[in-house]
């Protein structure tokens, strides 16, 4: 007897890459999946999609969200248009199949029969199908690389961003005279023994190719770029293989052609710069590394950049540690005050110790777990709220900087910063963890920190200090959480 009873709750997953496909491909796949669900009495409860993402790896937001929700058993099956939409990598496909099998979640392809992945015959058929997809990708990749290599052997521009000092015309490097003068100034001053700070003062906020002020990191890259002496290089390092990080090691197949680009810097200046940089690198390698407990945690209220640790020595030989706004340090575009490292680190450790000594572990742990575990599956609400909070903080800071001095405004800003820190932590946790967090793990973290506070301050700060906001007047607000 025929029945309209729903037999499965399912999630749809659709994907298209950038090779001759568009967002229309997603709509086509979803239409086919919906029709399959209607014909087979399946209730479609979730839809996940990745637009313009390769199937050669699983680093796709929609795919990762689907895996996370599968572990929460939000559906009984995953439906795809065909195997190639799920993956074009044999290892990734069968890892996905095994994970779904462990969770007892069925995987259905609209256009290909998928049986028990542990059955040898089914395994062979699937391996052939996904293998054909991977073969197609490899073949396309081979042809693409061959085409780019052919361009590279002619010293043609192969993509990316042209170095400061050059424009690209019909694939050729052409000197940009105005930018070339900046490059020559940088090389000449550095070869003469001038510091990065001296050079930046002369550049007076000149901007690079991306429209941002040239900073210390930019100077370092410019001073190491062989293109300025006419050397063309392509594929110098192996950065990625099939969309996955390959370590950045030197590439044995690098293409390097001398006198292929119009040069901007002469050999004498180049060698003077290289000798000085090598000397500085040797000195840096011999220096004892200074530990900064709050690295990456301090955010500038004025410009939003992260503070970096720095050490300076005065004319009497006295050395001091401090934190300085990253934009102020690199590009001199911020005027926030520096913060004494010794003072703020002692303040943070003292307050963290007081917090841990008085914390109700069980109650606090449960609150933390509830906030993290009760998020929306794709964090859309949290991301939306974070944007609103950031906008409010920005408006509040602008009001204070314009002269509006109200205690209520400062209190509200502190509350907003705490909420911002909470939201950032929740999003970061859920982006890197797929399973729910338990109160016991938080309690264990608290107890471990109490035992080691004072002896291992670095670990305690890493676990419990979520953000420090550096205010324009030199003061700071410290957020303690998990």
Residue, then its C-alpha position, 0 to 999 in steps of 0.5 A: x500500500x502506498x504511503x506518503x510517510x517521510x522516511x528520512x530527514x536529509x541535508x543537501x550539499x551542493x558545490x561548484x568550482x571556478x572551472x566553467x561553472x557559475x552559481x547557476x550550477x548550485x541551483x541546478x544541483x539543488x533542483x535535482x536534489x529536491x526532486x529526488x527528495x519529493x520522489x522518495x519521501x525524504x524531508x529536506x531539513x538543511x542546505x549547505x553550499x560552497x560557491x567557487x570552491x575546488x573539490x580537491x580539498x575539504x577546506x570549504x565553509x559549507x562542507x565543514x558546517x555540514x560535517x559539524x552538524x552531522x556530528x550533532x545528528x541534525x539529519x539522517x542523510x546527506x544528499x549530493x548531485x553526484x560524487x564529484x560535488x562531494x569531492x574530487x580527491x579519493x582520500x578525502x571522499x573515503x574519509x568523508x564516507x567513513x565518518x558518515x558511516x560511523x555517525x550512521x548517516x546515509x550518503x545519497x547521490x542523485x545520479x550514482x548509486x551509493x551502497x555500503x562503503x565497506x562492501x568491496x564491490x561498492x568500494x571499487x565502483x566509488x573509487x573508480x568514480x571519484x578517481x575519474x574526477x581526480x584524474x580530470x582535475x590532475x589533467x586540467x592542472x597539468x595543462x594549466x601549469x604547462x601553459x603558465x610555465x610557457x609564459x614564465x619562460x618568456x618572463x611574462x607576468x603570471x598573475x598576482x600583484x606587480x612589485x612596486x616600481x613596475x606596471x604590467x603592459x600586455x604581460x610585460x614588466x614596464x617601469x613606473x617612473x614615480x614608483x621607481x623613484x621610491x624604490x631607488x630612495x629606499x635602496x639608496x638610504x638603506x645602503x647608506x646605513x639608514x634605518x627603516x624609521x629614517x626611510x619611512x620619514x622620507x617616504x612620508x606615507x607613500x602608498x604601495x600597490x594595494x593603496x596602503x602606506x608603505x611600512x616596515x614589512x613592505x620595506x623588507x620585502x622590497x629590499x629582497x626582491x631580485x626583480x629590481x636587478x632584472x631577475x625574473x623568478x616564478x614558482x620559487x616556493x612550493x606553497x600549495x599542492x591541490x589546494x593544500x598547504x605544502x610548507x613553502x619549501x624551495x621549489x626545485x622547478x623554479x624558473x629564474x631568468x636574469x636580465x629579463x626585466x628592466x632593472x631599477x637598482x644597480x649592482x653596487x647598490x644591490x650588493x651593499x643592501x644584501x651585505x647589510x641585510x645578511x649582517x642584520x640577520x646574523x645579529x638577530x639570530x644571535x640575540x636572545x628572544x624576548x618573551x612578551x606575554x601579551x603578544x596578539x592580545x592587545x588591540x588599539x582603540x584608535x585604529x584597530x591594529x594589534x599591538x606588538x612587543x618591542x625593546x629599545x635601548x637608550x644612549x645610557x644602555x638602559x633597555x626597556x620593553x613595551x608594546x606598540x600599536x602595529x600601525x604606529x610601528x610599521x607605517x607611523x599612521x597611528x598616534x596611540x601611546x606605547x604601553x610599558x610591558x613590565x607594568x601591563x604584564x604584572x597588572x594582568x597576572x595580578x588580576x587574573x590570579x584574583x579572578x581565578x581565586x574567586x571564581x565559582x568553577x561549576x557555575x562559570x563553566x556551565x555559563x561558558x558551555x551554554x554560550x558556546x553550545x547554544x550558538x546557531x549552526x552556521x553562526x550567522x546570528x553571532x556574526x551579525x551581532x559581532x558586526x553590530x557591536x563593532x559598528x557601535x564601538x567604532x561610533x563610540x570611539x569616534x565620539x570620545x575622540x571628538x571630545x564627548x566625555x560621558x561616563x555612561x558612554x565609556x561604561x557602554x564601550x567597556x560592555x560592548x568590548x566584553x561582548x565583542x570578545x565573547x562573540x569572537x571567542x565563540x566564533x573562533x571556537x566553533x570554526x575550529x571545533x565541531x563537537x560540543x564542549x562539556x563543563x568538566x573540561x572548563x573546570x579542569x582548565x580552571x583548576x590547572x590554571x590555579x595550580x600553575x599561576x605564578x609559575x606558568x603565566x604564559x599558559x594561563x594568559x593564553x587560556x584566560x585572557x581573551x582581549x586587551x583594549x588599549x585606549x587613546x589615553x594610555x590606559x587599557x581594559x582587560x577581558x578575562x574569559x575562556 
